Amino acid sequence: MQGFVNREALAKTISTRKATFFSRSRSSLWTKGETSMNFINVHDIFLDCDRDSIIYLGKPDGPTCHTGAETCYYTSVYDALQGSKPSEDMQVTTTLYSLEDTISRRQEETVTEGKPSWTKKLLLDAQLLCSKIREEAGELIQTLLENEDRSRAASEMADLLYHAMVLLRVKGVKMEEVLEILRKRFSQSGIEEKASRNKS
C-alpha cells in the first residue's frame, strides 16, 4: 500500500513497530489496522537514495487493502486496457476479507437508539449464533438430500459461511488464519494431515 507520513508518523512507527501514517484530509495520525485490526507489523524501514521516500517492510495481520485484497496494487494497467477481469482467486479472497471487515465494524458499533443490526445481535448472543449455524448447516445438507438446485445450495452455503465468520470474530480468529491452515493442507494428504493433528 502507499500512504503519506510526516515526522510524527514515522516516529510513532519506529516506537510502536506498527505502520502509522498522516492523514492530510483529517490532519491527524492514523495507524493501519486501528479499526480493522489488520495491523502491519514493521520489521524494518528503508530510505531511498534521495531520502524523500520511505518503505515500511513488515508483515500484515490480514489484508492490506480496505477492499479486502492482500495488496492495494492488484489491478494491472495492461489487463485493464485489454478489458480483463480480476482473477477469480482475487475476487474470492477480497469478498471474504471485505465481509470480515464488515463484521468487525459491527462489533465495534455502540447500540444507542433503535434495534441493533442482525450481526450485532449474533455477536452478543452465543446461543443465538450457535443455533443459526446449526440451522444453516442443516439447510445446506438438505439441498443435497432433497436434490435441490445449485442456486439453493450456493445460497445456503453463503448463509452458513457468514454465520461461521461471525463465530470466528467472537473467538478472535482471523480469516487469514483459516486460509493459512487450508494452504498447508493442500501440500499433504488427508492421512498425513490427520496424523499431524493427533501428534499435536
C-alpha positions as a LaTeX table, in Angstrom:
\begin{tabular}{lrrr}
\hline
Residue & $x$ (\AA) & $y$ (\AA) & $z$ (\AA) \\
\hline
Met1 & 0.00 & 0.00 & 0.00 \\
Gln2 & 1.01 & 3.63 & $-0.16$ \\
Gly3 & 0.45 & 6.36 & 2.40 \\
Phe4 & 1.72 & 9.77 & 3.44 \\
Val5 & 3.90 & 10.18 & 6.53 \\
Asn6 & 5.25 & 13.14 & 8.44 \\
Arg7 & 7.91 & 13.23 & 11.15 \\
Glu8 & 5.44 & 12.27 & 13.90 \\
Ala9 & 4.02 & 9.34 & 11.93 \\
Leu10 & 7.50 & 7.99 & 11.28 \\
Ala11 & 8.48 & 8.42 & 14.93 \\
Lys12 & 5.38 & 6.52 & 16.07 \\
Thr13 & 6.07 & 3.74 & 13.57 \\
Ile14 & 9.61 & 3.40 & 14.89 \\
Ser15 & 8.48 & 3.28 & 18.51 \\
Thr16 & 5.42 & 1.02 & 18.11 \\
Arg17 & 6.54 & $-1.01$ & 15.08 \\
Lys18 & 3.02 & $-0.56$ & 13.69 \\
Ala19 & 2.75 & 1.14 & 10.29 \\
Thr20 & 1.49 & 4.66 & 11.00 \\
Phe21 & 0.66 & 7.42 & 8.54 \\
Phe22 & $-0.55$ & 11.03 & 8.48 \\
Ser23 & $-3.96$ & 11.85 & 7.04 \\
Arg24 & $-3.78$ & 15.17 & 5.25 \\
Ser25 & $-7.57$ & 15.37 & 4.97 \\
Arg26 & $-8.09$ & 14.87 & 8.73 \\
Ser27 & $-4.78$ & 16.41 & 9.79 \\
Ser28 & $-4.12$ & 13.54 & 12.19 \\
Leu29 & $-2.08$ & 10.39 & 12.56 \\
Trp30 & $-3.61$ & 7.02 & 11.79 \\
Thr31 & $-2.28$ & 3.54 & 12.33 \\
Lys32 & $-3.11$ & 0.92 & 9.76 \\
Gly33 & $-5.40$ & $-1.61$ & 11.48 \\
Glu34 & $-6.68$ & 0.64 & 14.26 \\
Thr35 & $-10.28$ & $-0.18$ & 13.27 \\
Ser36 & $-9.95$ & $-3.40$ & 11.25 \\
Met37 & $-7.23$ & $-4.91$ & 13.47 \\
Asn38 & $-5.27$ & $-5.69$ & 10.28 \\
Phe39 & $-2.08$ & $-4.09$ & 11.55 \\
Ile40 & 1.15 & $-4.04$ & 9.56 \\
Asn41 & 3.93 & $-5.16$ & 11.91 \\
Val42 & 7.02 & $-3.27$ & 10.78 \\
His43 & 10.33 & $-5.15$ & 10.88 \\
Asp44 & 12.49 & $-2.57$ & 9.14 \\
Ile45 & 12.32 & 0.83 & 7.46 \\
Phe46 & 14.29 & 1.85 & 4.37 \\
Leu47 & 15.09 & 5.26 & 2.86 \\
Asp48 & 15.62 & 5.78 & $-0.85$ \\
Cys49 & 18.84 & 7.32 & $-2.19$ \\
Asp50 & 17.39 & 10.85 & $-2.24$ \\
Arg51 & 15.80 & 10.41 & 1.20 \\
Asp52 & 12.43 & 11.65 & 0.02 \\
Ser53 & 10.53 & 8.36 & 0.24 \\
Ile54 & 10.32 & 5.55 & 2.77 \\
Ile55 & 9.48 & 1.86 & 2.64 \\
Tyr56 & 8.00 & 0.10 & 5.65 \\
Leu57 & 8.95 & $-3.57$ & 5.49 \\
Gly58 & 6.53 & $-5.56$ & 7.59 \\
Lys59 & 4.11 & $-8.44$ & 7.92 \\
Pro60 & 0.38 & $-7.64$ & 7.82 \\
Asp61 & $-2.04$ & $-9.31$ & 10.23 \\
Gly62 & $-4.61$ & $-9.53$ & 7.44 \\
Pro63 & $-5.49$ & $-7.90$ & 4.13 \\
Thr64 & $-3.67$ & $-4.65$ & 3.50 \\
Cys65 & $-6.24$ & $-3.02$ & 1.21 \\
His66 & $-9.57$ & $-1.68$ & 2.51 \\
Thr67 & $-11.25$ & $-3.73$ & $-0.23$ \\
Gly68 & $-10.06$ & $-6.89$ & 1.48 \\
Ala69 & $-7.31$ & $-7.59$ & $-1.06$ \\
Glu70 & $-3.86$ & $-8.62$ & 0.13 \\
Thr71 & $-2.37$ & $-5.58$ & $-1.61$ \\
Cys72 & $-3.71$ & $-2.27$ & $-2.89$ \\
Tyr73 & $-1.84$ & $-2.90$ & $-6.16$ \\
Tyr74 & $-3.93$ & $-5.71$ & $-7.61$ \\
Thr75 & $-5.06$ & $-4.02$ & $-10.84$ \\
Ser76 & $-2.77$ & $-4.46$ & $-13.85$ \\
Val77 & $-2.83$ & $-1.49$ & $-16.24$ \\
Tyr78 & $-2.24$ & $-3.84$ & $-19.18$ \\
Asp79 & $-5.10$ & $-6.10$ & $-18.08$ \\
Ala80 & $-7.36$ & $-3.07$ & $-17.63$ \\
Leu81 & $-6.53$ & $-1.80$ & $-21.12$ \\
Gln82 & $-7.39$ & $-5.22$ & $-22.52$ \\
Gly83 & $-10.62$ & $-5.34$ & $-20.57$ \\
Ser84 & $-9.51$ & $-8.31$ & $-18.48$ \\
Lys85 & $-11.37$ & $-9.02$ & $-15.24$ \\
Pro86 & $-9.64$ & $-9.63$ & $-11.89$ \\
Ser87 & $-8.79$ & $-13.28$ & $-11.26$ \\
Glu88 & $-11.39$ & $-15.40$ & $-9.50$ \\
Asp89 & $-8.91$ & $-16.16$ & $-6.71$ \\
Met90 & $-8.51$ & $-12.43$ & $-6.03$ \\
Gln91 & $-12.28$ & $-11.89$ & $-6.06$ \\
Val92 & $-12.84$ & $-14.73$ & $-3.59$ \\
Thr93 & $-10.31$ & $-13.51$ & $-1.03$ \\
Thr94 & $-11.37$ & $-9.89$ & $-1.44$ \\
Thr95 & $-15.00$ & $-10.83$ & $-0.76$ \\
Leu96 & $-14.09$ & $-12.83$ & 2.34 \\
Tyr97 & $-11.84$ & $-10.10$ & 3.75 \\
Ser98 & $-14.45$ & $-7.44$ & 3.00 \\
Leu99 & $-17.09$ & $-9.44$ & 4.88 \\
Glu100 & $-14.68$ & $-9.95$ & 7.76 \\
Asp101 & $-14.09$ & $-6.20$ & 7.94 \\
Thr102 & $-17.85$ & $-5.50$ & 7.95 \\
Ile103 & $-18.38$ & $-7.96$ & 10.81 \\
Ser104 & $-15.51$ & $-6.33$ & 12.68 \\
Arg105 & $-17.08$ & $-2.89$ & 12.32 \\
Arg106 & $-20.44$ & $-4.21$ & 13.51 \\
Gln107 & $-18.76$ & $-5.50$ & 16.66 \\
Glu108 & $-17.37$ & $-2.04$ & 17.38 \\
Glu109 & $-20.76$ & $-0.37$ & 16.96 \\
Thr110 & $-22.40$ & 1.09 & 20.03 \\
Val111 & $-26.13$ & 0.48 & 20.13 \\
Thr112 & $-27.73$ & 3.66 & 21.41 \\
Glu113 & $-31.11$ & 4.01 & 19.73 \\
Gly114 & $-33.21$ & 1.64 & 17.70 \\
Lys115 & $-32.57$ & $-2.02$ & 17.07 \\
Pro116 & $-29.06$ & $-3.44$ & 16.71 \\
Ser117 & $-28.08$ & $-4.97$ & 13.39 \\
Trp118 & $-28.52$ & $-8.72$ & 12.92 \\
Thr119 & $-24.74$ & $-9.16$ & 13.03 \\
Lys120 & $-24.55$ & $-7.25$ & 16.30 \\
Lys121 & $-27.27$ & $-9.48$ & 17.79 \\
Leu122 & $-25.32$ & $-12.57$ & 16.81 \\
Leu123 & $-22.11$ & $-11.16$ & 18.27 \\
Leu124 & $-23.84$ & $-10.52$ & 21.59 \\
Asp125 & $-25.77$ & $-13.81$ & 21.86 \\
Ala126 & $-23.70$ & $-17.01$ & 21.66 \\
Gln127 & $-26.75$ & $-19.26$ & 21.90 \\
Leu128 & $-28.48$ & $-17.48$ & 19.02 \\
Leu129 & $-25.32$ & $-17.63$ & 16.92 \\
Cys130 & $-24.79$ & $-21.35$ & 17.53 \\
Ser131 & $-28.43$ & $-22.15$ & 16.77 \\
Lys132 & $-28.20$ & $-20.26$ & 13.46 \\
Ile133 & $-25.02$ & $-22.10$ & 12.46 \\
Arg134 & $-26.72$ & $-25.45$ & 13.16 \\
Glu135 & $-29.80$ & $-24.31$ & 11.24 \\
Glu136 & $-27.83$ & $-23.13$ & 8.20 \\
Ala137 & $-25.67$ & $-26.28$ & 8.17 \\
Gly138 & $-28.82$ & $-28.40$ & 8.21 \\
Glu139 & $-30.36$ & $-26.44$ & 5.35 \\
Leu140 & $-27.19$ & $-26.85$ & 3.28 \\
Ile141 & $-27.27$ & $-30.61$ & 3.87 \\
Gln142 & $-30.91$ & $-30.70$ & 2.78 \\
Thr143 & $-30.01$ & $-29.25$ & $-0.62$ \\
Leu144 & $-28.09$ & $-32.46$ & $-1.28$ \\
Leu145 & $-30.51$ & $-34.90$ & 0.32 \\
Glu146 & $-33.51$ & $-33.39$ & $-1.45$ \\
Asn147 & $-31.65$ & $-32.75$ & $-4.72$ \\
Glu148 & $-32.36$ & $-29.01$ & $-4.68$ \\
Asp149 & $-30.90$ & $-26.83$ & $-7.43$ \\
Arg150 & $-27.40$ & $-25.31$ & $-7.47$ \\
Ser151 & $-28.56$ & $-21.78$ & $-6.67$ \\
Arg152 & $-30.22$ & $-23.04$ & $-3.49$ \\
Ala153 & $-27.03$ & $-24.80$ & $-2.40$ \\
Ala154 & $-24.98$ & $-21.66$ & $-3.09$ \\
Ser155 & $-27.42$ & $-19.53$ & $-1.10$ \\
Glu156 & $-27.37$ & $-21.84$ & 1.90 \\
Met157 & $-23.57$ & $-22.04$ & 1.79 \\
Ala158 & $-23.39$ & $-18.24$ & 1.79 \\
Asp159 & $-25.63$ & $-18.14$ & 4.88 \\
Leu160 & $-23.52$ & $-20.76$ & 6.66 \\
Leu161 & $-20.25$ & $-19.04$ & 5.76 \\
Tyr162 & $-21.49$ & $-15.67$ & 7.01 \\
His163 & $-22.65$ & $-17.06$ & 10.37 \\
Ala164 & $-19.43$ & $-19.08$ & 10.75 \\
Met165 & $-17.39$ & $-15.94$ & 10.16 \\
Val166 & $-19.33$ & $-14.16$ & 12.89 \\
Leu167 & $-18.34$ & $-17.01$ & 15.22 \\
Leu168 & $-14.70$ & $-16.57$ & 14.17 \\
Arg169 & $-14.94$ & $-12.91$ & 15.11 \\
Val170 & $-16.32$ & $-13.81$ & 18.54 \\
Lys171 & $-13.43$ & $-16.24$ & 19.02 \\
Gly172 & $-10.89$ & $-13.69$ & 17.79 \\
Val173 & $-9.84$ & $-15.88$ & 14.86 \\
Lys174 & $-8.93$ & $-14.07$ & 11.63 \\
Met175 & $-9.90$ & $-15.46$ & 8.24 \\
Glu176 & $-6.24$ & $-15.40$ & 7.24 \\
Glu177 & $-5.53$ & $-18.00$ & 9.94 \\
Val178 & $-8.16$ & $-20.31$ & 8.44 \\
Leu179 & $-6.86$ & $-19.79$ & 4.91 \\
Glu180 & $-3.29$ & $-20.45$ & 6.05 \\
Ile181 & $-4.34$ & $-23.81$ & 7.51 \\
Leu182 & $-6.06$ & $-24.69$ & 4.24 \\
Arg183 & $-2.95$ & $-23.73$ & 2.26 \\
Lys184 & $-0.82$ & $-26.05$ & 4.41 \\
Arg185 & $-3.29$ & $-28.89$ & 3.95 \\
Phe186 & $-3.05$ & $-28.60$ & 0.16 \\
Ser187 & 0.55 & $-29.82$ & 0.36 \\
Gln188 & $-0.19$ & $-33.03$ & 2.25 \\
Ser189 & $-2.59$ & $-35.94$ & 2.08 \\
Gly190 & $-5.62$ & $-36.22$ & 4.34 \\
Ile191 & $-3.99$ & $-39.10$ & 6.22 \\
Glu192 & $-0.85$ & $-37.06$ & 6.89 \\
Glu193 & $-2.90$ & $-34.06$ & 7.98 \\
Lys194 & $-4.93$ & $-36.10$ & 10.49 \\
Ala195 & $-1.76$ & $-37.72$ & 11.83 \\
Ser196 & $-0.19$ & $-34.31$ & 12.45 \\
Arg197 & $-3.27$ & $-33.20$ & 14.39 \\
Asn198 & $-3.13$ & $-36.32$ & 16.58 \\
Lys199 & 0.53 & $-35.63$ & 17.40 \\
Ser200 & $-0.22$ & $-32.06$ & 18.47 \\
\hline
\end{tabular}
